[in-house]
């Protein structure tokens, strides 16, 4: 009994020291980042370098080493728990702590995705970095010192294509031009994100923390980014998955500098011309030439990355998932997919380094579903049909729709169209609702 009590006491001691060790290491890491020092793979033991490629912070890597060495002294219960969960799984909890590092001003922290900048090399790290940097910069009130900021935003409905194409294009553009800060903005209120079931699931599978994204109603977006003040920094807007600025932001129309879309051109923002290469509207002769804006993002990605360079797993999975959804997995009967979509799908499957997102911990799917998506293991390419089925079913799940209020059903995929020159009917709204009309009419407060 005495030895058993002693071993459990060891558990408490090790857990306490692990937390202290981790927080201390984070503080050191933050100070070093603030003074331009960094930790590279060469400074780690060979055993820990593999974990660094999974984007653990330096503090987590050091704590991982500490827990590993202390493991033989723990109780049988603790050792079994670690075996079942995995040390890296326990460390995932550490990495989820909202720790703020001391940061330099956004004017001197380039959003660069070059291979020399491992800190921001992955899709997930890039998105978290942008949100933290913009938020910190806004809180410091240093807008007058900002560099060129390119905001990328989807349409008002904020479906999966709008959300993922904005996030993905920002990451790709930052690879191409590190002197410009590419900031993706989710085009719906933060509270509405939970209604975008398929988009949330895609991001969860890709290891993206949704809370670390910027939404159109965030304070730093409404009061800093989406404002027009010529005396402040140079800002521009890229529209993805639509080609006309929403009516509520019409005052910012002159800031639109690029359009990447696959809908019929409404001929707005005429200063953005086709000849400049900044007006990409994949629509010809009454038909879209791609099923998804994410296909256009993937094409730009393929141009930006050397053919021998692997694509980050999180980015590859996010783009692949949306293209499969929008093209209905290239089902001929659906008539949605084109040869460009098929080429993007095959290229993403072949050119993505799937091992880079193999250590994520999706919370919205169980282990059996993960095995269906990745039948050959998570370090290998997913099964495109199974991935499509999982994502598609999440969006069309009858229980999901039945649990929503009428208001949520109508606004989950709502698009507003302005009628030029009409005073009687100035605009028209259209909602796509995946419920039978009888079921919708039977809802309370219809």
Secondary structure, DSSP 8 states (H G I E B T S, - for coil): -HHHHHHHHHHHHHHHHHHHHHHHHHHHHHHHHHTT----GGGS-HHHHHHHTTT--HHHHHHHHHHHHHGGGS-HHHHHHHHHH-HHHHHHHHHTS--------TTTS-----TT-GGG-SHHHHHHHHHHHHHHHHHHT-GGG---EEEEE--TT--HHHHHHHHHHHHHHHHH-TTSEEEEEBSS-GGGGGG-HHHHHHHHHTT--GGGS-BTTSHHIIIIIT---TTS--EEEEEES-SS--GGGGGGGGGEEEEEE-S------TTS-TTTT-EEE-EETTEESSS-HHHHHHHHHHHHS-TTS-EEHHHHHHHHHHHHHHTGGG-GGGT---HHHHHHHHHHHHHEEGGGGTT---SSS-HHHHHHHTTT-TTS---HHHHHHHHHHHHH-HHHHHTS-HHHHHHTTEEEEE-TT-SSS-EEEEE---S-HHHHHTSTT-
